[in-house]
Structures are given as structure tokens and as C-alpha cells.
């Protein structure tokens, strides 16, 4: 899900284009992402949130 330049966040539009595949891969792993999960994944991939925040409190 990274743009041409490695490490460059994707756009929200690009995220929506790839969400079905992301969701499919998660379901293969036995995970059923919620709306909150989708929003958190979107924020990380678009650069709105640091991935470290996903593991805070674990």
C-alpha cells in the first residue's frame, strides 16, 4: 500500500481502492475487522497516525 516512493503514505482514495484486499487478507488470518479497525488502519496508512499508537496499552 505504499506509493511509488517507499515509505510515502497512501491517499484516502487509494486506501479505499485497496480496502477489499486488506479486509480479505485479514479474514484469511481469522480476523474480522470492525469499523474502528478500518479507520485505524486507514489513519496509519495515510500517515495521520503513528503505527506505535496501535499498540499503546497492550
N, CA, C and O atoms as a CHARMM CRD file, in Angstrom:
* protein
*
  232
    1    1 UNK  N      0.79700  -1.19100   0.00000 PROA 1      0.00000
    2    1 UNK  CA     0.00000   0.00000   0.00000 PROA 1      0.00000
    3    1 UNK  C      0.84800   1.26800   0.00000 PROA 1      0.00000
    4    1 UNK  O      0.35700   2.34500   0.33800 PROA 1      0.00000
    5    2 UNK  N      2.09200   1.14700  -0.37000 PROA 2      0.00000
    6    2 UNK  CA     2.96100   2.31700  -0.38700 PROA 2      0.00000
    7    2 UNK  C      3.02600   2.86200  -1.80600 PROA 2      0.00000
    8    2 UNK  O      3.08900   2.10400  -2.77400 PROA 2      0.00000
    9    3 UNK  N      3.01100   4.18200  -1.91500 PROA 3      0.00000
   10    3 UNK  CA     3.12100   4.84300  -3.21600 PROA 3      0.00000
   11    3 UNK  C      4.45600   4.54000  -3.87100 PROA 3      0.00000
   12    3 UNK  O      5.24300   3.74500  -3.35900 PROA 3      0.00000
   13    4 UNK  N      4.71100   5.18500  -5.02000 PROA 4      0.00000
   14    4 UNK  CA     5.93600   4.97300  -5.77500 PROA 4      0.00000
   15    4 UNK  C      7.17800   5.11900  -4.90000 PROA 4      0.00000
   16    4 UNK  O      8.09800   4.30700  -4.99300 PROA 4      0.00000
   17    5 UNK  N      7.21100   6.13000  -4.06400 PROA 5      0.00000
   18    5 UNK  CA     8.34000   6.34600  -3.17700 PROA 5      0.00000
   19    5 UNK  C      8.12900   5.50700  -1.92500 PROA 5      0.00000
   20    5 UNK  O      7.11700   5.64600  -1.24000 PROA 5      0.00000
   21    6 UNK  N      9.08200   4.64400  -1.63300 PROA 6      0.00000
   22    6 UNK  CA     8.94900   3.78100  -0.46500 PROA 6      0.00000
   23    6 UNK  C      8.77400   4.62600   0.79300 PROA 6      0.00000
   24    6 UNK  O      9.52200   5.57500   1.02700 PROA 6      0.00000
   25    7 UNK  N      7.80200   4.27600   1.57800 PROA 7      0.00000
   26    7 UNK  CA     7.54200   4.96400   2.82000 PROA 7      0.00000
   27    7 UNK  C      6.58800   6.13500   2.71600 PROA 7      0.00000
   28    7 UNK  O      6.20100   6.69700   3.74000 PROA 7      0.00000
   29    8 UNK  N      6.20100   6.51600   1.52700 PROA 8      0.00000
   30    8 UNK  CA     5.27500   7.63600   1.36200 PROA 8      0.00000
   31    8 UNK  C      3.85800   7.13600   1.64700 PROA 8      0.00000
   32    8 UNK  O      3.43200   6.13300   1.07400 PROA 8      0.00000
   33    9 UNK  N      3.12300   7.82600   2.52900 PROA 9      0.00000
   34    9 UNK  CA     1.75500   7.38600   2.84100 PROA 9      0.00000
   35    9 UNK  C      0.86100   7.38300   1.59900 PROA 9      0.00000
   36    9 UNK  O      1.07800   8.14500   0.65600 PROA 9      0.00000
   37   10 UNK  N     -0.13600   6.51900   1.62200 PROA 10     0.00000
   38   10 UNK  CA    -1.10100   6.48000   0.53200 PROA 10     0.00000
   39   10 UNK  C     -2.19800   7.50100   0.79700 PROA 10     0.00000
   40   10 UNK  O     -2.32100   8.01400   1.90900 PROA 10     0.00000
   41   11 UNK  N     -2.98300   7.78900  -0.21000 PROA 11     0.00000
   42   11 UNK  CA    -4.10000   8.71700  -0.03900 PROA 11     0.00000
   43   11 UNK  C     -5.31400   7.95100   0.47800 PROA 11     0.00000
   44   11 UNK  O     -5.36500   6.72300   0.40100 PROA 11     0.00000
   45   12 UNK  N     -6.28700   8.68700   1.00400 PROA 12     0.00000
   46   12 UNK  CA    -7.52200   8.05600   1.47700 PROA 12     0.00000
   47   12 UNK  C     -8.22400   7.34300   0.32300 PROA 12     0.00000
   48   12 UNK  O     -8.80500   6.27400   0.51400 PROA 12     0.00000
   49   13 UNK  N     -8.17200   7.92900  -0.87200 PROA 13     0.00000
   50   13 UNK  CA    -8.79000   7.30300  -2.04500 PROA 13     0.00000
   51   13 UNK  C     -8.08900   5.98500  -2.36900 PROA 13     0.00000
   52   13 UNK  O     -8.75100   4.98600  -2.65200 PROA 13     0.00000
   53   14 UNK  N     -6.75600   5.97400  -2.33000 PROA 14     0.00000
   54   14 UNK  CA    -6.01100   4.73800  -2.59400 PROA 14     0.00000
   55   14 UNK  C     -6.34000   3.68000  -1.54800 PROA 14     0.00000
   56   14 UNK  O     -6.45400   2.49600  -1.86700 PROA 14     0.00000
   57   15 UNK  N     -6.49300   4.10900  -0.30000 PROA 15     0.00000
   58   15 UNK  CA    -6.84300   3.16800   0.75400 PROA 15     0.00000
   59   15 UNK  C     -8.17500   2.49500   0.44400 PROA 15     0.00000
   60   15 UNK  O     -8.28900   1.27300   0.54200 PROA 15     0.00000
   61   16 UNK  N     -9.17300   3.27500   0.07500 PROA 16     0.00000
   62   16 UNK  CA   -10.48600   2.70700  -0.23000 PROA 16     0.00000
   63   16 UNK  C    -10.40300   1.73300  -1.40300 PROA 16     0.00000
   64   16 UNK  O    -11.10400   0.72100  -1.42100 PROA 16     0.00000
   65   17 UNK  N     -9.54700   2.03600  -2.38400 PROA 17     0.00000
   66   17 UNK  CA    -9.37800   1.14200  -3.52600 PROA 17     0.00000
   67   17 UNK  C     -8.78300  -0.20000  -3.10200 PROA 17     0.00000
   68   17 UNK  O     -9.06200  -1.22300  -3.72600 PROA 17     0.00000
   69   18 UNK  N     -7.96900  -0.20500  -2.05200 PROA 18     0.00000
   70   18 UNK  CA    -7.28600  -1.42200  -1.60200 PROA 18     0.00000
   71   18 UNK  C     -7.96600  -2.09500  -0.41500 PROA 18     0.00000
   72   18 UNK  O     -7.56100  -3.18600  -0.01300 PROA 18     0.00000
   73   19 UNK  N     -8.99600  -1.46000   0.15300 PROA 19     0.00000
   74   19 UNK  CA    -9.59700  -1.98500   1.37100 PROA 19     0.00000
   75   19 UNK  C    -10.13200  -3.40700   1.21000 PROA 19     0.00000
   76   19 UNK  O     -9.96800  -4.21600   2.12300 PROA 19     0.00000
   77   20 UNK  N    -10.75800  -3.73700   0.09900 PROA 20     0.00000
   78   20 UNK  CA   -11.30100  -5.09000  -0.08200 PROA 20     0.00000
   79   20 UNK  C    -10.20300  -6.13400   0.04600 PROA 20     0.00000
   80   20 UNK  O    -10.40600  -7.17500   0.67000 PROA 20     0.00000
   81   21 UNK  N     -9.04200  -5.86400  -0.54000 PROA 21     0.00000
   82   21 UNK  CA    -7.93000  -6.81800  -0.44500 PROA 21     0.00000
   83   21 UNK  C     -7.38300  -6.88000   0.97800 PROA 21     0.00000
   84   21 UNK  O     -7.07200  -7.96100   1.47900 PROA 21     0.00000
   85   22 UNK  N     -7.26600  -5.73100   1.62600 PROA 22     0.00000
   86   22 UNK  CA    -6.79600  -5.70500   3.01300 PROA 22     0.00000
   87   22 UNK  C     -7.75000  -6.51800   3.88100 PROA 22     0.00000
   88   22 UNK  O     -7.31300  -7.35700   4.66900 PROA 22     0.00000
   89   23 UNK  N     -9.04100  -6.27300   3.73900 PROA 23     0.00000
   90   23 UNK  CA   -10.06800  -6.97300   4.50600 PROA 23     0.00000
   91   23 UNK  C    -10.00600  -8.47700   4.24100 PROA 23     0.00000
   92   23 UNK  O    -10.09000  -9.27500   5.17500 PROA 23     0.00000
   93   24 UNK  N     -9.86000  -8.86400   2.98300 PROA 24     0.00000
   94   24 UNK  CA    -9.77100 -10.27500   2.60400 PROA 24     0.00000
   95   24 UNK  C     -8.58000 -10.94100   3.29100 PROA 24     0.00000
   96   24 UNK  O     -8.70800 -12.03400   3.84200 PROA 24     0.00000
   97   25 UNK  N     -7.42700 -10.28300   3.25700 PROA 25     0.00000
   98   25 UNK  CA    -6.22900 -10.84300   3.88000 PROA 25     0.00000
   99   25 UNK  C     -6.40900 -10.99400   5.39000 PROA 25     0.00000
  100   25 UNK  O     -5.97500 -11.99000   5.96800 PROA 25     0.00000
  101   26 UNK  N     -7.03600 -10.03000   6.01900 PROA 26     0.00000
  102   26 UNK  CA    -7.28400 -10.13200   7.46000 PROA 26     0.00000
  103   26 UNK  C     -8.22200 -11.29300   7.76300 PROA 26     0.00000
  104   26 UNK  O     -8.01300 -12.02400   8.73100 PROA 26     0.00000
  105   27 UNK  N     -9.25400 -11.46700   6.94200 PROA 27     0.00000
  106   27 UNK  CA   -10.19400 -12.56200   7.16000 PROA 27     0.00000
  107   27 UNK  C     -9.53400 -13.91800   6.95200 PROA 27     0.00000
  108   27 UNK  O     -9.88700 -14.88200   7.63200 PROA 27     0.00000
  109   28 UNK  N     -8.58100 -14.01300   6.02300 PROA 28     0.00000
  110   28 UNK  CA    -7.82600 -15.25700   5.83700 PROA 28     0.00000
  111   28 UNK  C     -7.10000 -15.61800   7.13300 PROA 28     0.00000
  112   28 UNK  O     -6.98000 -16.79100   7.48400 PROA 28     0.00000
  113   29 UNK  N     -6.62200 -14.59700   7.83300 PROA 29     0.00000
  114   29 UNK  CA    -5.91300 -14.80000   9.09800 PROA 29     0.00000
  115   29 UNK  C     -6.87700 -15.03900  10.26300 PROA 29     0.00000
  116   29 UNK  O     -6.44500 -15.18800  11.40600 PROA 29     0.00000
  117   30 UNK  N     -8.16700 -15.07500   9.97700 PROA 30     0.00000
  118   30 UNK  CA    -9.15400 -15.32200  11.01000 PROA 30     0.00000
  119   30 UNK  C     -9.59700 -14.07800  11.75500 PROA 30     0.00000
  120   30 UNK  O    -10.20400 -14.16900  12.82200 PROA 30     0.00000
  121   31 UNK  N     -9.29500 -12.91700  11.19400 PROA 31     0.00000
  122   31 UNK  CA    -9.65800 -11.64900  11.82500 PROA 31     0.00000
  123   31 UNK  C    -10.84300 -11.03000  11.10300 PROA 31     0.00000
  124   31 UNK  O    -10.94100 -11.10100   9.87800 PROA 31     0.00000
  125   32 UNK  N    -11.72800 -10.43000  11.85500 PROA 32     0.00000
  126   32 UNK  CA   -12.88100  -9.74200  11.27000 PROA 32     0.00000
  127   32 UNK  C    -12.79000  -8.28100  11.69300 PROA 32     0.00000
  128   32 UNK  O    -13.23200  -7.91900  12.78300 PROA 32     0.00000
  129   33 UNK  N    -12.21400  -7.44000  10.82900 PROA 33     0.00000
  130   33 UNK  CA   -12.02000  -6.04200  11.20300 PROA 33     0.00000
  131   33 UNK  C    -13.33800  -5.29200  11.38300 PROA 33     0.00000
  132   33 UNK  O    -14.27400  -5.43700  10.59600 PROA 33     0.00000
  133   34 UNK  N    -13.37900  -4.49000  12.43900 PROA 34     0.00000
  134   34 UNK  CA   -14.54200  -3.64900  12.71800 PROA 34     0.00000
  135   34 UNK  C    -14.37900  -2.32100  11.98800 PROA 34     0.00000
  136   34 UNK  O    -13.35100  -2.06700  11.36000 PROA 34     0.00000
  137   35 UNK  N    -15.38700  -1.49200  12.07600 PROA 35     0.00000
  138   35 UNK  CA   -15.30600  -0.14400  11.50400 PROA 35     0.00000
  139   35 UNK  C    -14.16700   0.63100  12.15600 PROA 35     0.00000
  140   35 UNK  O    -13.45500   1.37900  11.48700 PROA 35     0.00000
  141   36 UNK  N    -13.99800   0.45000  13.46600 PROA 36     0.00000
  142   36 UNK  CA   -12.91000   1.12200  14.18400 PROA 36     0.00000
  143   36 UNK  C    -11.55300   0.62800  13.69400 PROA 36     0.00000
  144   36 UNK  O    -10.62000   1.41900  13.55900 PROA 36     0.00000
  145   37 UNK  N    -11.43600  -0.67700  13.42700 PROA 37     0.00000
  146   37 UNK  CA   -10.18900  -1.23300  12.89500 PROA 37     0.00000
  147   37 UNK  C     -9.87100  -0.62100  11.54100 PROA 37     0.00000
  148   37 UNK  O     -8.73600  -0.22300  11.27900 PROA 37     0.00000
  149   38 UNK  N    -10.88600  -0.54900  10.68200 PROA 38     0.00000
  150   38 UNK  CA   -10.69000   0.01600   9.34900 PROA 38     0.00000
  151   38 UNK  C    -10.20000   1.45300   9.44700 PROA 38     0.00000
  152   38 UNK  O     -9.28600   1.85100   8.72500 PROA 38     0.00000
  153   39 UNK  N    -10.80500   2.23000  10.33800 PROA 39     0.00000
  154   39 UNK  CA   -10.41800   3.63000  10.49700 PROA 39     0.00000
  155   39 UNK  C     -8.98300   3.74900  11.00600 PROA 39     0.00000
  156   39 UNK  O     -8.23200   4.60600  10.54100 PROA 39     0.00000
  157   40 UNK  N     -8.60100   2.90400  11.95100 PROA 40     0.00000
  158   40 UNK  CA    -7.23400   2.93700  12.47700 PROA 40     0.00000
  159   40 UNK  C     -6.23000   2.55300  11.39300 PROA 40     0.00000
  160   40 UNK  O     -5.18100   3.18600  11.27000 PROA 40     0.00000
  161   41 UNK  N     -6.53700   1.52900  10.61300 PROA 41     0.00000
  162   41 UNK  CA    -5.65500   1.11000   9.52200 PROA 41     0.00000
  163   41 UNK  C     -5.53300   2.22900   8.49800 PROA 41     0.00000
  164   41 UNK  O     -4.43800   2.51500   8.01300 PROA 41     0.00000
  165   42 UNK  N     -6.65400   2.86300   8.16800 PROA 42     0.00000
  166   42 UNK  CA    -6.62600   3.97100   7.21200 PROA 42     0.00000
  167   42 UNK  C     -5.73600   5.09700   7.71500 PROA 42     0.00000
  168   42 UNK  O     -4.92800   5.63700   6.95900 PROA 42     0.00000
  169   43 UNK  N     -5.88000   5.45400   8.98400 PROA 43     0.00000
  170   43 UNK  CA    -5.08700   6.54800   9.54100 PROA 43     0.00000
  171   43 UNK  C     -3.59400   6.23800   9.50700 PROA 43     0.00000
  172   43 UNK  O     -2.78400   7.11800   9.21300 PROA 43     0.00000
  173   44 UNK  N     -3.22800   5.00100   9.80600 PROA 44     0.00000
  174   44 UNK  CA    -1.80600   4.62900   9.77400 PROA 44     0.00000
  175   44 UNK  C     -1.27900   4.67400   8.34500 PROA 44     0.00000
  176   44 UNK  O     -0.21800   5.24600   8.09700 PROA 44     0.00000
  177   45 UNK  N     -2.00400   4.07900   7.40600 PROA 45     0.00000
  178   45 UNK  CA    -1.51400   4.01500   6.02500 PROA 45     0.00000
  179   45 UNK  C     -1.51300   5.36300   5.32000 PROA 45     0.00000
  180   45 UNK  O     -0.75000   5.56600   4.37600 PROA 45     0.00000
  181   46 UNK  N     -2.36100   6.28500   5.76600 PROA 46     0.00000
  182   46 UNK  CA    -2.36800   7.61500   5.15500 PROA 46     0.00000
  183   46 UNK  C     -1.47200   8.59300   5.90700 PROA 46     0.00000
  184   46 UNK  O     -1.36900   9.76100   5.53100 PROA 46     0.00000
  185   47 UNK  N     -0.82900   8.11900   6.96300 PROA 47     0.00000
  186   47 UNK  CA     0.11000   8.95200   7.70000 PROA 47     0.00000
  187   47 UNK  C     -0.52000   9.86300   8.73600 PROA 47     0.00000
  188   47 UNK  O      0.16200  10.73300   9.27700 PROA 47     0.00000
  189   48 UNK  N     -1.80000   9.69000   9.02800 PROA 48     0.00000
  190   48 UNK  CA    -2.48000  10.53500  10.01200 PROA 48     0.00000
  191   48 UNK  C     -2.17500  10.11300  11.44700 PROA 48     0.00000
  192   48 UNK  O     -2.34700  10.89700  12.38000 PROA 48     0.00000
  193   49 UNK  N     -1.71900   8.86200  11.61900 PROA 49     0.00000
  194   49 UNK  CA    -1.45800   8.34300  12.95700 PROA 49     0.00000
  195   49 UNK  C     -0.21200   7.46700  12.90300 PROA 49     0.00000
  196   49 UNK  O     -0.00900   6.72200  11.94400 PROA 49     0.00000
  197   50 UNK  N      0.61700   7.56000  13.93400 PROA 50     0.00000
  198   50 UNK  CA     1.81400   6.72700  14.02900 PROA 50     0.00000
  199   50 UNK  C      1.39200   5.30400  14.38500 PROA 50     0.00000
  200   50 UNK  O      0.52100   5.10400  15.23100 PROA 50     0.00000
  201   51 UNK  N      2.00100   4.33500  13.74900 PROA 51     0.00000
  202   51 UNK  CA     1.64400   2.93400  13.99400 PROA 51     0.00000
  203   51 UNK  C      1.87600   2.54500  15.44800 PROA 51     0.00000
  204   51 UNK  O      1.22300   1.62800  15.94600 PROA 51     0.00000
  205   52 UNK  N      2.78200   3.21500  16.13300 PROA 52     0.00000
  206   52 UNK  CA     3.04600   2.91400  17.54400 PROA 52     0.00000
  207   52 UNK  C      1.80200   3.11400  18.40700 PROA 52     0.00000
  208   52 UNK  O      1.65600   2.46200  19.44000 PROA 52     0.00000
  209   53 UNK  N      0.90900   4.00600  17.99400 PROA 53     0.00000
  210   53 UNK  CA    -0.31500   4.24900  18.77100 PROA 53     0.00000
  211   53 UNK  C     -1.24200   3.03900  18.76500 PROA 53     0.00000
  212   53 UNK  O     -2.07200   2.89600  19.66200 PROA 53     0.00000
  213   54 UNK  N     -1.11100   2.16000  17.76200 PROA 54     0.00000
  214   54 UNK  CA    -1.97400   0.97800  17.70500 PROA 54     0.00000
  215   54 UNK  C     -1.67400   0.00900  18.83400 PROA 54     0.00000
  216   54 UNK  O     -2.55400  -0.73400  19.27000 PROA 54     0.00000
  217   55 UNK  N     -0.43300   0.01400  19.30800 PROA 55     0.00000
  218   55 UNK  CA    -0.05100  -0.92900  20.35900 PROA 55     0.00000
  219   55 UNK  C      0.00500  -0.28900  21.73600 PROA 55     0.00000
  220   55 UNK  O      0.36100  -0.96700  22.70000 PROA 55     0.00000
  221   56 UNK  N     -0.32800   0.97200  21.86600 PROA 56     0.00000
  222   56 UNK  CA    -0.35600   1.62700  23.17900 PROA 56     0.00000
  223   56 UNK  C     -1.32400   0.89700  24.09700 PROA 56     0.00000
  224   56 UNK  O     -2.45800   0.60800  23.71400 PROA 56     0.00000
  225   57 UNK  N     -0.87700   0.60700  25.29100 PROA 57     0.00000
  226   57 UNK  CA    -1.73900  -0.02600  26.27800 PROA 57     0.00000
  227   57 UNK  C     -1.78900  -1.53600  26.20100 PROA 57     0.00000
  228   57 UNK  O     -2.52000  -2.16600  26.96500 PROA 57     0.00000
  229   58 UNK  N     -1.03200  -2.12900  25.30000 PROA 58     0.00000
  230   58 UNK  CA    -1.03400  -3.60300  25.20100 PROA 58     0.00000
  231   58 UNK  C      0.03800  -4.15200  26.10900 PROA 58     0.00000
  232   58 UNK  O      0.21800  -5.36800  26.18700 PROA 58     0.00000
